[in-house]
Amino acid sequence: MNAAFVAFVAFGVVGGCAHSARRSVIMTGDPAEYPGVLHDPRTLPHDFMARQTITIHAVHDGKPVEGEFDAVLQKHGDTLLILGFGPMNVKAFTITQRGDRIEFAQYMGPELPFSPRNVVVDVHRVFFARLSPPTEPHFSGVMRGERDGEHVEETWRDGQLRETVFTRPGTTLRGAIRVELGAGCDPVDCEPEAATLHNEWFGYTVSITNESFERL
């Protein structure tokens, strides 16, 4: 998985041409190396569109590797869409989740070296994977609970969710996935200016900067 992200970093930076789109369809419940439950987008709490800058940090052969690309993330009704751009702002790939179906189309660059489902799992973790919100206004403290077979720990400050930590006790996965939400998300909408996902299970970090955010 770490090596795959190194390759993805190179894809985002270097790009390349493809004569025709490579397409595939994945079901959200299919066996996967990267565990995580993907809920139907129609059940997710708010519609929005965000223009983002994505930076990926990984380590390959003991050396740090970093790459950056632009993307658009849109959740509208029953559809979650991730649109990635290559050099010169050319469309590189789309990942679309509707219900339990993920459709992937890649228009440029080398073949994606891991399942596009992994990208969708990280998007769900950053923007949607939550415990029930605190009932106390302006709550500050730590909330713990279980969600979709994972232990979840949330840190709140002044009514804003600042960090979520996911662990899977009883599995071979070591460490945690830690999502830092910058200035935070309120109990209803998640509109972070910046977010960082540290995946200790597979050894990479994804930093997201929302250049613009529009509620739909």
C-alpha angles and dihedrals in degrees: 000000000000091000089048091056090049087057091047090053089055089048091053094049103037103029117175138194132283124192094214136010120269108223135190140164124218130184115228092230096053116120109275139185090221108057122213137124115247112207122209107271091230088068094052115106109242143018120233147143123221131185106213145185111216123201121188123199122192140148124241123183089348094305127110116248124193135180138171137205139162126249144173120223118195131177112186124160109306095352135085112189129189115188118187126197130209130198117325088022091283117160107258104174146343128212116191126185119196116168108314094339127095118194118196128192123177118193103177143011132045119315112289103258097213138036115288084223087077090063091051091050091055091048091052091049093052100042110021116017104103143145118233106292121256116267094215114089115239089010118188121189144062125302123195131192148129124272128174093341095311133105109240127197119188127193115206129188124186092341094311125112106232105171140012124195122196123196133170108213116203095030133100091249109113125210124358146277109251121196116193114196103194110217088005144239125272121233093264108036132028108213105151118175087214137006134183126201117199109195106196091172092068104016108248140110127214118198118196126195116187105217090183135001127196128182113222 
